[in-house]
Amino acid sequence: MDTSFFVFLQKNPWNMMLFGTAVVSGGMLIWPLINRASAGGVTHIGALEAVQMMNRRDATVLDVRESSEFAAGHIPNARNIPFNELTDRIRELEKLKSRPIIVTGQSGARAAKVCAALKKIGVTDVVALRGGLSSWVEASLPVAK
């Protein structure tokens, strides 16, 4: 095994730092690909993309937070089906199969699971709101109470 690369790194601390920087930046470039692959094929969209989808394609917003969280503030015209009630109320979404559905929660953690469940029942056009309601509020978009 040729050890000349390791000798080169050890000769000067700057060499080690530059190599470390290259490794870290490479990892940061690859991270979104790894994250997307681990999401199970669920598409995530930002708040502004969600607004466009609602306006141009008449998308339905499905809020999977608890009823008390929903009452405290939600995206205007959103439907609330709490995550733990989804299996019991899945039939309510059957008639929305032809429309795009945007799934949101508080921070986006539950949305990917719900999107996967909706795909299993045949909903083809379903996306998750990246960052959930938090990203919606951060984008200074309206919240209904």
C-alpha positions as CSV (number, residue, x, y, z in Angstrom):
1,M,0.0,0.0,0.0
2,D,1.3,3.4,-1.0
3,T,1.4,5.8,2.0
4,S,2.6,8.9,0.1
5,F,-0.8,10.5,0.3
6,F,-0.9,10.2,4.1
7,V,2.7,11.5,4.3
8,F,1.6,14.5,2.1
9,L,-1.3,15.2,4.5
10,Q,0.9,15.0,7.6
11,K,3.6,17.4,6.3
12,N,1.5,20.5,6.7
13,P,-1.6,21.1,8.8
14,W,-3.1,23.1,5.9
15,N,-3.0,20.0,3.7
16,M,-5.1,18.2,6.3
17,M,-7.5,21.1,6.6
18,L,-8.0,21.4,2.9
19,F,-8.6,17.7,2.5
20,G,-11.1,17.8,5.4
21,T,-12.9,20.7,3.8
22,A,-13.1,18.8,0.5
23,V,-14.6,15.8,2.2
24,V,-17.2,17.8,4.2
25,S,-18.3,19.9,1.2
26,G,-18.6,16.7,-0.9
27,G,-20.8,15.2,1.8
28,M,-23.0,18.3,1.8
29,L,-23.5,18.1,-1.9
30,I,-24.5,14.4,-1.7
31,W,-26.8,14.8,1.4
32,P,-29.9,16.0,-0.5
33,L,-29.7,12.9,-2.7
34,I,-29.4,10.6,0.3
35,N,-32.2,12.5,2.1
36,R,-34.5,12.2,-1.0
37,A,-33.8,8.5,-1.4
38,S,-34.6,7.8,2.3
39,A,-37.9,9.7,2.0
40,G,-39.5,6.7,0.3
41,G,-40.3,8.4,-3.0
42,V,-42.3,11.2,-1.3
43,T,-42.0,14.5,-3.0
44,H,-41.5,17.6,-0.8
45,I,-42.4,21.1,-1.9
46,G,-41.8,24.5,-0.3
47,A,-44.5,26.9,0.8
48,L,-44.4,29.0,-2.3
49,E,-44.7,25.9,-4.5
50,A,-47.7,24.9,-2.4
51,V,-49.4,28.2,-3.0
52,Q,-48.8,27.8,-6.8
53,M,-50.2,24.3,-6.7
54,M,-53.3,25.5,-4.7
55,N,-53.9,28.4,-7.2
56,R,-53.1,26.7,-10.5
57,R,-54.2,23.1,-9.9
58,D,-56.9,23.5,-7.2
59,A,-54.9,21.3,-4.7
60,T,-56.4,20.2,-1.4
61,V,-54.4,20.8,1.7
62,L,-54.6,18.0,4.3
63,D,-53.5,19.0,7.8
64,V,-52.6,15.9,9.9
65,R,-52.0,17.8,13.2
66,E,-54.2,17.2,16.2
67,S,-57.5,19.1,16.2
68,S,-56.4,21.5,19.0
69,E,-53.2,22.4,17.0
70,F,-55.4,22.9,13.9
71,A,-57.8,25.2,15.8
72,A,-54.8,27.3,16.9
73,G,-53.9,28.1,13.3
74,H,-53.9,26.4,9.9
75,I,-53.5,27.0,6.2
76,P,-56.7,28.6,4.8
77,N,-59.2,26.0,3.5
78,A,-57.2,23.1,4.8
79,R,-58.9,19.9,5.8
80,N,-58.0,18.4,9.2
81,I,-57.6,14.7,9.6
82,P,-55.3,14.0,12.6
83,F,-52.6,11.5,11.9
84,N,-53.9,9.0,14.5
85,E,-57.4,9.1,12.9
86,L,-56.2,8.7,9.3
87,T,-56.9,5.0,9.0
88,D,-60.4,5.4,10.3
89,R,-61.2,8.4,8.0
90,I,-59.3,7.4,4.9
91,R,-62.6,7.1,3.0
92,E,-63.1,10.9,3.2
93,L,-60.1,11.2,0.9
94,E,-61.3,8.7,-1.7
95,K,-63.3,11.4,-3.5
96,L,-60.1,13.6,-3.7
97,K,-58.1,11.1,-5.7
98,S,-58.4,13.1,-8.9
99,R,-57.1,16.3,-7.2
100,P,-53.5,17.0,-6.0
101,I,-53.2,16.8,-2.2
102,I,-50.6,18.7,-0.2
103,V,-50.0,17.0,3.2
104,T,-48.8,19.2,6.1
105,G,-48.1,18.9,9.8
106,Q,-46.4,21.1,12.2
107,S,-42.8,20.5,11.0
108,G,-43.2,18.0,8.2
109,A,-42.3,14.8,10.1
110,R,-45.7,13.1,9.8
111,A,-46.4,14.2,6.3
112,A,-44.1,11.7,4.6
113,K,-45.8,8.8,6.4
114,V,-49.3,10.1,5.4
115,C,-48.2,10.6,1.7
116,A,-47.0,7.0,1.6
117,A,-50.3,5.8,3.1
118,L,-52.3,7.9,0.5
119,K,-50.2,6.4,-2.3
120,K,-51.2,2.9,-1.1
121,I,-54.9,3.7,-1.6
122,G,-54.3,5.0,-5.1
123,V,-53.8,8.8,-4.7
124,T,-51.2,9.5,-7.3
125,D,-50.7,13.3,-7.0
126,V,-49.7,13.8,-3.3
127,V,-46.8,15.9,-2.0
128,A,-45.6,16.9,1.5
129,L,-45.1,20.5,2.6
130,R,-41.4,20.7,3.5
131,G,-41.2,22.2,7.0
132,G,-44.9,21.9,7.6
133,L,-46.9,24.8,9.0
134,S,-43.7,26.2,10.4
135,S,-42.3,26.9,7.0
136,W,-45.7,28.3,5.9
137,V,-45.6,30.9,8.7
138,E,-41.9,31.6,8.1
139,A,-42.8,32.5,4.5
140,S,-45.3,35.1,5.9
141,L,-48.3,33.4,4.3
142,P,-51.8,33.7,5.8
143,V,-52.9,31.5,8.7
144,A,-56.6,30.9,9.5
145,K,-58.0,30.4,13.0
